[in-house]
């Protein structure tokens, strides 16, 4: 019988349901989202996004964000820019 895994305290502290599942944090003074990122055996709590910022309103605004933060987005799930691009700057439908 497999041993039940102990739940990571970082998930409980952040108030998220699982790894790599971002959540809004309206009560935080500066950051708008939090995620407990897990990649390659490493785990890290990341806060990202400016509280109250207006994002992704025009295609040009999205293009400028991507050009400024492209290198950091390419790092992958262990960077705040990656999560900001995914959550706050998704491609419009």
Helices and strands as residue ranges (DSSP letters): H 9-14, E 23-24, E 31-39, E 42-50, H 59-75, H 80-87
